[in-house]
């Protein structure tokens, strides 16, 4: 496992979420299809689609941000566990002593 790779991946996911959020749908695009510029049936369907698309878009941004946080948390947990194992191994190396096989 490579902790820096996990950390980098979490930053990348967060960056993607930020870029997606900044590039969100322009409200003007959805208003171009409103009545009286378009037929009322078309305007209604376009508004329904725009609301659904915006909802799905927001969900994707939030999901990417949540995954980034979970990945960062996993990395921190792994680092803590790895430090604990390392300290136990170091204590064995420091306080342990070698006993000849015949002296056991």
PyMOL commands that set and color helices and strands:
alter all, ss='L'
color gray80, all
select helices_A, chain A and resi 3-22+27-31+40-95+101-103
alter helices_A, ss='H'
color red, helices_A
deselect
rebuild
show_as cartoon
